[in-house]
Amino acid sequence: QARLVEMESLRGAHQSLERQLQELEERHNAEAAGLQDTIGQLEDDLRNTKNEMARHLREYQDLLNVKMALDIEIAAYRKLLEGEETLFNMGSGGLPSLNSLPSPTYSFQPRSFSSST
């Protein structure tokens, strides 16, 4: 009879340990599922951030192309103006009547640039 009581006690302890093990497994699985969700969200965020950075890079490259084209155009206009100024200075030394002529006017007509990336 003492053995039966001891056996029943051990069965109870065994069942209690089995329940604890099952609860721990359930908690572990729930925590693992939560971590997997977090990983999925972080991967989505990373993918979105990479796409946004790629978009910013394309925009930067487009702006850089426009800037370089404008720099070239400014240099060309500057060269034209310097040439006109040189011609005007050379001509005004020999012909005093040129001083009475109106100053030349320059107009800027913007061009559209297409970017190639």
PyMOL commands that set and color helices and strands:
alter all, ss='L'
color gray80, all
select helices_A, chain A and resi 2-94+96-100
alter helices_A, ss='H'
color red, helices_A
deselect
rebuild
show_as cartoon
